Amino acid sequence: MKLTWLGHSCFLVEEGGYRILLDPYAGVPGYPPLGETFGAKKGQIPVHRVLCSHQHGDHNAVEQTALLPVMPCPFTIETVETYHDGEKGALRGSNTIHILTAGKTRIAHLGDLGHQLSAEQVKAIGPLDAVLVPVGGFYTIGADEAKAVCDALNPRRVIPMHYRFGTAGYQEIGELGPFLALYDGAAVQTGNSIELDGAPEGIVVLQYQAV
């Protein structure tokens, strides 16, 4: 399974030529238009399926995508319902965690999770080869809360997302440093993509690369 970080909380997940886009964004400060940056000439990313954790414009910009011809999907897709805040959705609504499994590889995209997971939610998510976790705070869990969520899930790899770096990302959210400081050892630096089969375990920091 191949993961490519396209910035903010957006990931392209690929297996056997099948392409799923998670949480496509529009209008996030510092990021060029998603479709024009990573898509075809008409400004749309070609994918087979789009999954959105919630219906905010920085996570549901499906207009940035173009659907490819139908082909058999190698993924099993499960969901766990959560909230975008610590007040059971009263502030920002609901949030859907997507769990994708292909072969023996299982990942979870936590979307804009805004609270700690219950024991029942942790059990429903199950063992993970990688978790894609927001760490910037303000709109989501922050560094300390994200560390606690990752400790509860105990994935083989932790891939942080939804944080600010340089001019990219909302000014209200935090940078990556406070989250990394909670872990011993250096983060694994890759490119913007990772093949999970045989990849290093621990913290994996994918680098945003506009093309």
Rosetta blueprint (number, residue, H / E / L):
1 M L
2 K E
3 L E
4 T E
5 W E
6 L L
7 G L
8 H L
9 S L
10 C L
11 F E
12 L E
13 V E
14 E E
15 E E
16 G L
17 G L
18 Y E
19 R E
20 I E
21 L E
22 L E
23 D L
24 P L
25 Y L
26 A L
27 G L
28 V L
29 P L
30 G L
31 Y L
32 P L
33 P L
34 L H
35 G H
36 E H
37 T H
38 F H
39 G L
40 A L
41 K L
42 K L
43 G L
44 Q L
45 I E
46 P E
47 V E
48 H L
49 R E
50 V E
51 L E
52 C L
53 S L
54 H L
55 Q L
56 H L
57 G L
58 D L
59 H L
60 N L
61 A L
62 V H
63 E H
64 Q H
65 T E
66 A E
67 L E
68 L L
69 P L
70 V L
71 M L
72 P L
73 C L
74 P L
75 F L
76 T E
77 I E
78 E E
79 T E
80 V E
81 E E
82 T E
83 Y E
84 H L
85 D L
86 G L
87 E L
88 K L
89 G L
90 A L
91 L L
92 R L
93 G L
94 S E
95 N E
96 T E
97 I E
98 H E
99 I E
100 L E
101 T E
102 A E
103 G L
104 K L
105 T E
106 R E
107 I E
108 A E
109 H E
110 L L
111 G L
112 D L
113 L L
114 G L
115 H L
116 Q L
117 L L
118 S L
119 A H
120 E H
121 Q H
122 V H
123 K H
124 A H
125 I H
126 G L
127 P L
128 L L
129 D L
130 A E
131 V E
132 L E
133 V E
134 P E
135 V L
136 G L
137 G L
138 F L
139 Y L
140 T L
141 I L
142 G L
143 A H
144 D H
145 E H
146 A H
147 K H
148 A H
149 V H
150 C H
151 D H
152 A H
153 L H
154 N L
155 P L
156 R L
157 R E
158 V E
159 I E
160 P E
161 M E
162 H L
163 Y L
164 R L
165 F E
166 G L
167 T L
168 A E
169 G L
170 Y L
171 Q L
172 E L
173 I L
174 G L
175 E L
176 L L
177 G H
178 P H
179 F H
180 L H
181 A L
182 L L
183 Y L
184 D L
185 G L
186 A L
187 A L
188 V E
189 Q E
190 T L
191 G L
192 N L
193 S E
194 I E
195 E E
196 L L
197 D L
198 G L
199 A L
200 P L
201 E L
202 G E
203 I E
204 V E
205 V E
206 L L
207 Q L
208 Y L
209 Q L
210 A L
211 V L
